[in-house]
Amino acid sequence: MPHSLPTSPKSTPKNGGNGITKFTHCRILKGNSLVEEDVWVNGVTGKIIRSQSAFYDEFAMPDEVIDLGGRILSPGFIECQLNGAFGFNFSTLLEPAAYAKKMKEVNRQLVKTGVTSYLPTLTSQRSEIYKSALPHLGPSGYLQVAEDGAESLGAHCEGPFLSPTKNGCHNVDVLRDAETFADLEACYGAANVNPQGSYRPIPIRMITAAPERGQMKRLIPEITQRGIIYSIGHSEATYEDASEAVAAGSIMITHLFNAMRPLHHRNPGIFGVLGKAESLPRPYFGIIADGEHLHPTTVKIAFNAHPDGFILVTDAMHLVGLPDGKYQWTNGDCESHIVKQGGKLILEGSDRIAGSSITLIECVSNFLNWSGASIPQALKAVTSTPAAMLGLHGIKGSLVEGADADLVVLSEHRREEGLELVVDEVWKFGTKVFTR
């Protein structure tokens, strides 16, 4: 877990102050409501603090008081499926220094979209690429400072243990089955899936795999006991297969409805495990609200089926922030091209969607206008719900005392197409890192 590591000061207060900032006249997310309440943060510790304790017990006055004029103060957004952005594909073989430099550039750009924490995602690739890239994608932990931008919570390996008939744009030639845990070690690298001690958390936080392939269902407990989340995806799983996976410890579904057996009235498939079953917990699930992957009504159906498990993701590729055109992509053991036409990405020479080029704040606005959900419900889908899925309740995704002071200031704009939320400011660990 990224925050089981010892912490260190996140910044140094200016001019000898105490580093405390007070936000006032703001609406904050509390449960399913937006309530007017002040928020105090400490830029030295990087944490949200209790105002009464700071004022009455420590006689501390804030260095700065910021009047938000009624705007929304949200926890920082958490992105669970990002394949790359701003020209860099995480599934790229580079020299360590060059890879690390590219990651820093992405993190500093990504935070401007409201994403303060994320799971950098690797698609199905050769083992060589996993072993090269994963050491750069692990949890940032105490090494992260505000100026670094968005923070990795650990890598998401989407593949290569997927169904070849539900591969999407993943190259079938690199897909494989796992019979033993040694097959995962051989693919990802043993050091990337086995704990190396409390000061070296493993890089992988989540694996997407098809439970019906090989012996994967039997391997789920071995995966989860290492602190890795098992997510069902790119799969031909029946309702029975998916139920067995959930019983074995799977708590997540990757981009629900996409690259999986469709809902059928006689066998609801993976979607069926969102139905109420007393013997099984209902898993969390990702939804891509870009207008290409799912019909707006499908998004609304998914939300109504299990609101508490609903997580917005982008599944964005490295084409985020780039103009339309044809771009190279390392796709398994060959070089392919992705064609960007507006918000739509297509694998060249096919009609297959190749991820998205949308931002998470755009997904939030789309969801608001398609579903009739409230602003608090939409914000939970990128804050408290993904935090709960990742086991980070009280650390990320909320504004409670002791949580990381990752904040997004949002304004509301009425457009012809509906309500749009706009990122005005972003704060990381109690330090402002972006202003629009």
C-alpha positions in Angstrom: 0.0 0.0 0.0 1.5 3.4 -0.9 0.7 5.1 2.3 2.0 2.4 4.7 5.4 4.0 4.1 6.9 6.6 6.5 5.9 10.1 5.6 8.1 13.2 5.4 7.3 16.9 5.1 5.8 17.7 1.7 6.9 21.3 1.5 8.5 24.1 3.5 6.3 27.0 4.6 7.1 30.4 3.2 8.4 33.3 5.2 8.5 31.3 8.4 4.8 30.6 8.5 3.1 27.4 9.7 2.0 26.3 6.2 -1.7 26.3 7.1 -4.3 27.3 4.5 -8.0 27.9 5.2 -10.6 27.5 2.5 -13.8 29.3 3.2 -17.1 30.0 1.4 -16.8 26.6 -0.3 -19.1 23.7 -0.9 -17.6 20.3 0.0 -18.6 16.8 -0.7 -20.1 15.1 2.4 -21.9 11.8 1.6 -24.5 12.6 -1.1 -24.6 16.3 -0.4 -22.6 19.5 -1.0 -22.4 21.4 2.2 -20.9 24.8 3.0 -18.0 24.2 5.3 -14.5 25.5 5.8 -11.5 23.2 5.1 -8.0 23.7 6.7 -4.9 22.1 5.2 -1.3 21.9 6.3 1.1 22.2 3.4 4.0 21.0 5.6 2.5 17.7 6.5 0.4 17.5 3.3 -2.7 16.6 5.3 -6.1 18.0 6.0 -6.4 19.2 9.6 -9.2 19.8 12.1 -9.7 23.5 12.4 -10.8 23.4 16.0 -7.7 21.5 17.0 -5.4 23.9 15.1 -7.1 27.0 16.5 -7.9 26.1 20.1 -5.3 23.5 21.0 -2.3 24.8 19.1 -3.4 28.5 18.8 -2.5 28.3 15.1 -3.9 30.9 12.7 -3.8 30.1 9.0 -1.1 31.7 6.9 -3.6 32.2 4.1 -7.4 32.4 3.9 -8.9 31.6 0.5 -12.4 32.6 -0.3 -13.8 30.3 -3.0 -16.9 32.3 -3.5 -19.3 29.3 -3.3 -17.3 27.1 -5.6 -16.9 23.4 -5.1 -13.9 22.1 -3.2 -13.5 18.4 -4.1 -11.0 15.8 -3.1 -8.4 15.2 -5.8 -9.6 12.8 -8.6 -8.4 9.2 -8.7 -7.9 7.6 -12.2 -7.8 3.8 -12.2 -7.1 3.2 -15.9 -4.8 5.5 -17.8 -2.6 3.9 -20.5 -0.6 7.1 -21.2 -1.1 10.8 -21.8 0.4 13.9 -23.5 2.4 11.9 -26.0 3.8 9.2 -23.7 2.6 5.6 -23.8 3.4 3.8 -20.5 3.8 0.5 -22.4 7.0 1.7 -24.0 10.5 0.2 -23.8 13.0 3.0 -22.9 16.2 3.5 -21.0 15.5 4.0 -17.3 16.5 7.7 -17.2 14.4 8.5 -20.3 11.4 6.6 -19.0 11.6 8.4 -15.6 11.8 11.8 -17.4 8.7 11.0 -19.5 6.8 10.0 -16.4 7.6 13.3 -14.6 6.4 15.2 -17.6 3.1 13.3 -17.7 2.5 13.7 -13.9 3.0 17.5 -14.1 0.5 17.7 -17.0 -2.0 15.2 -15.7 -2.5 17.1 -12.4 -3.9 20.0 -14.3 -6.9 17.9 -15.3 -7.8 17.4 -11.6 -6.2 13.9 -11.3 -4.0 13.9 -8.3 -3.6 10.1 -8.0 -3.8 7.3 -10.6 -2.9 3.8 -11.7 -0.6 4.0 -14.7 -1.8 1.2 -16.9 0.1 -1.3 -19.1 -1.6 -3.0 -21.9 -0.8 -6.6 -23.1 2.8 -6.6 -23.9 5.9 -8.8 -24.1 7.4 -9.7 -20.7 10.4 -7.5 -21.5 8.3 -4.4 -21.5 6.6 -5.2 -18.1 10.0 -5.9 -16.5 11.4 -2.7 -17.8 8.4 -0.3 -17.1 7.0 -1.6 -13.9 9.8 -0.4 -11.6 8.9 3.2 -12.7 5.2 2.8 -12.1 5.0 1.7 -8.4 3.5 3.7 -5.6 5.1 7.1 -5.2 4.6 7.0 -1.4 6.8 9.3 0.8 9.1 10.1 -2.2 6.3 12.3 -3.8 6.3 16.0 -3.3 3.6 18.4 -4.4 5.6 19.9 -7.3 5.8 16.4 -8.8 2.2 16.6 -9.8 0.0 13.5 -10.0 1.0 10.6 -7.9 1.1 6.9 -8.8 -0.8 4.5 -6.5 0.8 1.5 -8.3 0.5 0.0 -11.8 -2.5 -1.5 -13.4 -1.6 -4.5 -15.7 -4.4 -4.9 -18.1 -3.3 -8.2 -19.6 -1.8 -10.3 -21.1 -4.0 -13.0 -19.4 -7.0 -12.1 -21.4 -9.5 -13.9 -23.7 -8.3 -13.9 -27.3 -11.9 -13.5 -28.4 -12.4 -10.4 -26.2 -9.1 -8.8 -26.9 -10.3 -5.4 -28.0 -7.3 -3.7 -29.5 -4.8 -5.9 -27.6 -2.6 -8.0 -29.8 -3.7 -11.6 -29.6 -0.2 -12.8 -30.3 1.1 -11.8 -26.9 -1.9 -13.1 -24.9 -1.3 -16.1 -22.7 -2.8 -18.3 -20.0 -1.6 -18.8 -16.5 -1.6 -22.3 -15.0 0.5 -21.5 -11.9 1.6 -18.3 -10.1 5.0 -18.9 -11.6 3.5 -17.9 -14.9 2.6 -14.5 -13.6 6.2 -14.1 -12.1 7.7 -15.1 -15.5 5.5 -12.5 -17.3 5.7 -9.5 -15.0 8.9 -10.3 -13.1 9.0 -12.0 -9.7 10.1 -8.8 -7.9 7.0 -7.0 -9.3 4.5 -9.4 -7.9 6.1 -10.4 -4.6 6.5 -8.1 -1.6 10.1 -7.1 -1.0 9.7 -5.6 2.5 7.6 -2.8 4.0 9.9 -0.1 2.5 9.6 -1.5 -1.0 5.9 -2.0 -2.0 5.4 -4.0 -5.1 4.8 -1.9 -8.2 1.6 -3.7 -9.3 -1.6 -2.6 -7.6 -4.2 -4.2 -10.0 -4.3 -6.9 -12.6 -7.1 -7.3 -15.2 -7.5 -10.9 -16.3 -10.1 -13.2 -17.8 -11.1 -15.6 -14.9 -12.2 -18.4 -17.3 -8.7 -18.8 -18.9 -6.2 -21.4 -17.7 -6.2 -21.8 -13.9 -6.8 -18.1 -13.3 -9.8 -18.6 -10.9 -7.6 -20.8 -8.7 -4.8 -18.1 -8.7 -7.0 -15.2 -7.6 -6.3 -15.8 -3.9 -2.6 -16.0 -4.5 -2.8 -12.6 -6.3 -5.0 -10.8 -3.7 -3.0 -12.0 -0.7 -0.1 -10.0 -2.1 -2.1 -6.8 -1.9 -2.9 -6.9 -5.7 -6.5 -6.2 -6.8 -7.9 -8.7 -9.2 -10.2 -7.2 -11.8 -12.4 -9.2 -14.2 -12.0 -8.0 -17.8 -11.5 -8.8 -21.5 -13.4 -12.0 -20.8 -15.9 -14.5 -22.1 -16.9 -15.3 -18.5 -20.4 -16.5 -17.8 -22.3 -15.4 -14.8 -21.1 -18.6 -13.0 -17.5 -17.8 -13.9 -17.7 -14.3 -12.7 -19.4 -15.3 -9.5 -16.6 -17.8 -8.8 -14.1 -15.1 -9.4 -15.8 -12.7 -7.0 -16.1 -15.5 -4.4 -12.3 -16.1 -4.8 -11.5 -12.5 -4.1 -12.1 -10.3 -7.2 -13.5 -6.9 -6.2 -13.4 -5.0 -9.5 -14.6 -5.2 -13.1 -12.6 -3.5 -15.9 -14.6 -1.2 -18.2 -17.9 -2.9 -17.7 -19.7 -4.0 -20.9 -16.6 -3.4 -23.1 -14.6 -6.4 -24.2 -16.8 -9.0 -22.4 -19.6 -11.4 -23.1 -22.8 -9.2 -23.5 -25.7 -9.3 -21.1 -28.2 -12.1 -22.0 -31.5 -12.7 -20.4 -30.7 -16.3 -19.7 -27.2 -15.7 -18.5 -26.4 -12.1 -17.4 -22.6 -12.7 -17.7 -20.2 -10.5 -15.8 -22.8 -7.8 -15.4 -24.9 -10.2 -13.4 -22.6 -10.1 -10.4 -23.7 -6.5 -9.8 -27.1 -7.9 -8.8 -27.8 -8.4 -5.2 -26.6 -11.7 -3.8 -26.4 -12.3 -0.1 -23.6 -14.8 -0.4 -21.3 -12.6 -2.5 -20.2 -9.0 -2.2 -21.0 -6.8 -5.2 -17.8 -5.7 -7.0 -16.7 -2.2 -8.1 -16.7 -1.5 -11.8 -15.2 1.0 -14.2 -17.2 2.9 -16.8 -15.8 4.9 -19.7 -18.2 7.8 -20.2 -16.7 9.2 -23.5 -19.7 8.7 -25.7 -17.9 6.1 -27.8 -17.5 3.1 -25.6 -21.0 3.1 -24.2 -24.4 4.5 -25.0 -25.4 7.2 -22.4 -28.4 5.0 -21.4 -26.1 2.1 -20.8 -24.0 4.3 -18.4 -27.2 5.2 -16.6 -28.3 1.5 -16.3 -24.9 0.6 -14.8 -25.0 3.4 -12.3 -28.6 2.5 -11.2 -27.6 -1.2 -10.8 -24.9 -0.5 -8.2 -24.3 3.2 -7.4 -21.8 2.4 -4.6 -19.6 0.5 -7.0 -19.6 3.0 -9.9 -16.1 4.3 -10.9 -15.5 6.6 -13.8 -12.3 5.9 -15.8 -11.0 7.2 -19.0 -9.0 4.3 -20.5 -7.1 7.1 -22.1 -4.2 6.6 -24.4 -1.1 8.7 -25.0 -3.1 10.7 -27.5 -4.7 12.8 -24.8 -3.8 16.4 -25.4 -2.6 15.7 -29.0 -4.2 16.9 -32.3 -6.0 14.5 -34.6 -3.9 12.3 -36.8 -2.2 8.9 -37.0 0.1 7.8 -34.1 2.4 4.9 -33.5 1.6 2.4 -30.8 3.6 -0.5 -29.4 1.0 -3.3 -29.5 2.4 -6.4 -28.1 5.2 -7.7 -30.4 4.5 -5.4 -33.3 4.2 -1.7 -34.1 0.6 -0.5 -34.9 -1.0 2.8 -35.4 -4.0 4.5 -33.7 -6.0 7.0 -35.7 -7.4 9.9 -33.6 -10.5 11.6 -34.9 -11.8 14.1 -32.4 -12.5 12.1 -29.2 -12.6 8.7 -31.1 -9.5 6.4 -31.3 -9.5 3.6 -33.8 -6.9 0.8 -34.3 -5.7 1.4 -37.9 -7.1 -1.0 -40.4 -10.0 -2.0 -38.2 -13.2 -0.7 -36.6 -11.9 -1.4 -33.1 -11.9 1.3 -30.4 -8.4 1.8 -29.1 -9.0 3.4 -25.7 -10.0 7.1 -25.4 -8.6 10.6 -25.5 -11.0 12.0 -22.9 -10.1 13.5 -19.5 -11.6 12.4 -16.2 -13.3 15.8 -15.6 -15.0 15.4 -19.1 -16.2 12.0 -18.0 -17.7 13.5 -14.9 -19.6 16.2 -16.9 -20.8 13.6 -19.4 -22.1 11.4 -16.6 -23.9 14.3 -15.0 -25.8 15.1 -18.2 -26.6 11.5 -19.2 -27.7 10.0 -15.9 -29.5 12.7 -14.0 -27.2 12.0 -11.1 -26.3 14.8 -8.7 -22.9 16.5 -8.6 -22.0 14.7 -5.3 -22.8 11.3 -6.9 -20.7 12.1 -9.9 -17.8 13.3 -7.8 -17.9 10.2 -5.6 -17.3 8.2 -8.8 -13.8 9.8 -9.1 -13.0 10.3 -5.4 -14.3 8.3 -2.5 -15.5 5.2 -4.5 -12.1 4.5 -6.2 -10.4 5.2 -2.9 -12.5 2.6 -1.2 -11.8 0.1 -4.0 -8.1 0.7 -3.5 -8.3 0.4 0.2 -7.4 4.0 0.7 -10.5 5.2 2.6 -9.5 8.1 4.9 -6.3 8.7 3.0 -7.4 9.6 -0.5 -10.8 10.6 -2.0 -12.1 12.5 1.0 -11.7 15.7 3.0 -11.6 14.1 6.5 -9.0 15.0 9.1 -5.8 13.2 8.4 -6.4 12.6 4.7 -3.9 13.7 2.1 -4.7 17.4 1.2 -5.3 16.6 -2.5 -7.9 19.2 -3.6 -9.7 20.3 -6.8 -11.5 23.7 -7.0 -14.4 23.4 -9.4 -16.8 25.9 -11.0 -20.1 25.1 -12.7 -20.8 26.3 -16.2 -24.1 26.0 -18.1 -23.5 25.1 -21.7 -25.9 24.3 -24.5 -25.2 20.6 -24.1 -25.8 20.8 -20.3 -23.8 21.3 -17.1 -20.0 21.4 -17.3 -17.7 21.2 -14.3 -14.4 23.0 -14.9 -11.1 22.6 -13.0 -10.1 26.0 -11.7 -7.3 25.1 -9.2 -5.5 21.9 -8.1 -3.7 21.5 -4.8 -1.4 18.6 -4.0 -0.5 17.8 -0.4 -1.8 21.3 0.6 0.3 23.2 -2.0 -1.3 24.8 -5.0 0.1 23.2 -8.2 -2.3 24.6 -10.9 -4.5 27.6 -11.5 -6.6 27.9 -14.7 
